[in-house]
Amino acid sequence: MKLFWSPGTRAVRAVWMLEEANLDHEKVLVDLSASERSSELLAVSPMGKVPALRDGGVRMWESAAICMYLADRYAPGRLAPARSDPDRGLYLQWMFFCPGAIEPATAEKEAGRFSVPRVNGWGNFERMIASWERGLSGNRWILGDRFTAADVMLGSSALAMRSEGTLPDSAVLEAYADRCLGREACRRTWAITGELAAHGAPAPCGPVRPGSRKPRRVRRAGPDRFPGRTRP
Ligand SMILES: N[C@@H](CCC(=O)N[C@@H](CS)C(=O)NCC(=O)O)C(=O)O
């Protein structure tokens, strides 16, 4: 199995997943600052993006899909609820929440773009954070006591946001990020990616150190104006 990756990118999700599932693999470091991508990467990821995975005849990209694939294929029932498990629905919901709501809501807020929560699939930043907190409140992991690939997606987002200073003041999300770091596989992942970054490997999607100082805090808006319009 080959993982195309680069430190400081969404590829840490796939690295963490491979560590959780304890899977032998080869890491192919991609220099995203280069003007061209190798034909080997493009054969797996036509957009030339990371992460990308090659597993025998399987070639795929998209971090959430890669995490789901690895969990279903190599750790069913452990890192992913089985299809017959009633928790499967919630699991899928939170897997999609990451690319479908966390990422666009954060990007919108960061860019200071005008927000139309009723139309946007991600609502807005405040609604996204409030839903995430609600999902976790009273829970150790997003499905309760059991850690799954959905926590790899959500946890890596929380850690990256904390590192980049885009995580708002939230005791629930801070505690969640800390719990993630309590996992050996997560610490191994950040050691792998942090070490490379420290040696000059580019980190195009922001810093990778989960413990790094927060450069700034995203201000949390007042009560959400759902379902009206907001300006960030
Ligand atoms: N939706 C994709 C996004 C992948 C992505 O945008 N990766 C960035 C790094 S975080 C990348 O490869 N950028 C380099 C480029 O676009 O050339 C995923 O979740 O895997």
Ligand as a Chemical Component Dictionary entry (heavy atoms), coordinates in Angstrom:
data_LIG
# 
_chem_comp.id                   LIG 
_chem_comp.type                 NON-POLYMER 
_chem_comp.pdbx_formal_charge   0 
_chem_comp.three_letter_code    LIG 
# 
loop_
_chem_comp_atom.comp_id 
_chem_comp_atom.atom_id 
_chem_comp_atom.alt_atom_id 
_chem_comp_atom.type_symbol 
_chem_comp_atom.charge 
_chem_comp_atom.model_Cartn_x 
_chem_comp_atom.model_Cartn_y 
_chem_comp_atom.model_Cartn_z 
_chem_comp_atom.pdbx_ordinal 
LIG N1  N1  N 0 -10.961 17.242 -0.349 1  
LIG C1  C1  C 0 -9.610  16.794 -0.406 2  
LIG C2  C2  C 0 -8.704  17.994 -0.351 3  
LIG C3  C3  C 0 -7.259  17.623 -0.629 4  
LIG C4  C4  C 0 -6.390  18.861 -0.704 5  
LIG O1  O1  O 0 -6.850  19.970 -1.057 6  
LIG N2  N2  N 0 -5.121  18.702 -0.417 7  
LIG C5  C5  C 0 -4.208  19.822 -0.484 8  
LIG C6  C6  C 0 -3.316  19.799 0.749  9  
LIG S1  S1  S 0 -4.272  20.045 2.231  10 
LIG C7  C7  C 0 -3.304  19.668 -1.700 11 
LIG O2  O2  O 0 -2.933  18.583 -2.066 12 
LIG N3  N3  N 0 -2.936  20.815 -2.310 13 
LIG C8  C8  C 0 -2.022  20.837 -3.399 14 
LIG C9  C9  C 0 -2.616  21.247 -4.708 15 
LIG O3  O3  O 0 -3.814  21.528 -4.770 16 
LIG O4  O4  O 0 -1.880  21.301 -5.675 17 
LIG C10 C10 C 0 -9.325  15.836 0.759  18 
LIG O5  O5  O 0 -9.960  15.967 1.814  19 
LIG O6  O6  O 0 -8.487  14.939 0.603  20 
# 
loop_
_chem_comp_bond.comp_id 
_chem_comp_bond.atom_id_1 
_chem_comp_bond.atom_id_2 
_chem_comp_bond.value_order 
_chem_comp_bond.pdbx_ordinal 
LIG N1  C1  SING 1  
LIG C1  C2  SING 2  
LIG C1  C10 SING 3  
LIG C2  C3  SING 4  
LIG C3  C4  SING 5  
LIG C4  O1  DOUB 6  
LIG C4  N2  SING 7  
LIG N2  C5  SING 8  
LIG C5  C6  SING 9  
LIG C5  C7  SING 10 
LIG C6  S1  SING 11 
LIG C7  O2  DOUB 12 
LIG C7  N3  SING 13 
LIG N3  C8  SING 14 
LIG C8  C9  SING 15 
LIG C9  O3  DOUB 16 
LIG C9  O4  SING 17 
LIG C10 O5  DOUB 18 
LIG C10 O6  SING 19 
# 
